[in-house]
Amino acid sequence: METTKFEVADYLDSNEMIAEYLNEVLNQGSEKELVEAIGNVAKAIGMTKIAEKSGLSRPSLYKALSGGSKPQFSTILKVLGAVGGKVNIEAIAI
């Protein structure tokens, strides 16, 4: 039996799926997992396309979304905008 590596980017084939995936990671995951998830979305859409839309170079995009990186919040916002997403704040009881 031959197995292949699971690539979540292969399953991010609609805007709804991408939004659901990012919201789930945002609500349940860590900062590291969120950066990785945004990287998966960028791969699914295409790094060149995301680089063009975000105004970032491909090398800086790869660096910002690589494992263990800590991108600036402005970079995250640029990439989210390029993938058609945005951040909303929801009031919670404290």
C-alpha positions as CSV (number, residue, x, y, z in Angstrom):
1,M,0.0,0.0,0.0
2,E,1.3,3.4,-1.0
3,T,0.4,6.5,0.9
4,T,0.7,10.2,0.1
5,K,1.2,13.2,2.3
6,F,-2.1,14.9,3.3
7,E,-2.2,18.4,1.9
8,V,-5.1,20.5,3.3
9,A,-4.6,23.0,0.5
10,D,-6.0,20.4,-1.9
11,Y,-9.4,20.6,-0.2
12,L,-9.6,24.4,0.0
13,D,-11.5,24.7,-3.2
14,S,-14.2,27.3,-2.5
15,N,-14.4,30.6,-0.6
16,E,-16.8,29.1,1.9
17,M,-14.4,26.2,2.6
18,I,-11.5,28.7,3.1
19,A,-13.6,30.9,5.4
20,E,-14.8,27.9,7.5
21,Y,-11.2,26.5,7.7
22,L,-9.7,29.9,8.8
23,N,-12.5,30.6,11.3
24,E,-12.1,27.1,12.9
25,V,-8.3,27.6,13.3
26,L,-8.8,31.1,14.5
27,N,-11.3,29.9,17.2
28,Q,-9.6,26.7,18.2
29,G,-5.9,26.9,17.2
30,S,-2.8,28.6,18.3
31,E,-1.0,31.6,16.7
32,K,1.4,29.2,15.0
33,E,-1.5,27.1,13.6
34,L,-3.2,30.3,12.3
35,V,-0.1,31.3,10.4
36,E,0.2,27.8,9.0
37,A,-3.5,27.8,8.0
38,I,-3.1,31.2,6.2
39,G,-0.1,29.6,4.4
40,N,-2.3,26.6,3.4
41,V,-4.9,29.0,2.0
42,A,-2.3,31.0,0.1
43,K,-0.9,27.7,-1.4
44,A,-4.4,26.6,-2.4
45,I,-5.1,29.9,-4.2
46,G,-1.6,30.3,-5.6
47,M,1.4,32.1,-4.0
48,T,2.0,34.2,-7.1
49,K,-1.6,35.4,-7.1
50,I,-1.5,36.2,-3.4
51,A,1.8,38.0,-3.7
52,E,0.4,40.2,-6.5
53,K,-2.9,41.0,-4.6
54,S,-1.2,41.6,-1.3
55,G,1.7,43.7,-2.6
56,L,4.2,41.4,-1.0
57,S,7.0,39.7,-2.9
58,R,6.8,35.9,-3.3
59,P,10.0,35.3,-1.2
60,S,8.7,37.5,1.7
61,L,5.3,35.8,1.5
62,Y,6.9,32.4,1.8
63,K,9.1,33.6,4.6
64,A,6.2,35.2,6.5
65,L,4.0,32.0,6.2
66,S,6.7,29.4,6.8
67,G,6.7,27.2,9.9
68,G,7.9,29.0,13.0
69,S,7.6,32.5,11.6
70,K,6.0,35.4,13.4
71,P,4.7,37.7,10.7
72,Q,3.6,41.2,11.5
73,F,-0.1,41.8,11.9
74,S,-0.1,44.1,8.9
75,T,1.3,41.2,6.8
76,I,-1.5,38.9,8.0
77,L,-4.1,41.6,7.2
78,K,-2.6,42.0,3.7
79,V,-2.7,38.3,3.0
80,L,-6.2,37.9,4.4
81,G,-7.4,40.7,2.1
82,A,-5.7,39.0,-0.8
83,V,-7.6,35.8,-0.1
84,G,-10.9,37.6,0.2
85,G,-11.1,37.5,4.0
86,K,-11.2,40.0,6.8
87,V,-11.0,40.1,10.6
88,N,-14.2,40.9,12.6
89,I,-14.4,41.5,16.4
90,E,-17.2,39.9,18.3
91,A,-18.2,41.0,21.8
92,I,-17.8,38.3,24.4
93,A,-18.8,38.3,28.0
94,I,-15.9,38.9,30.4
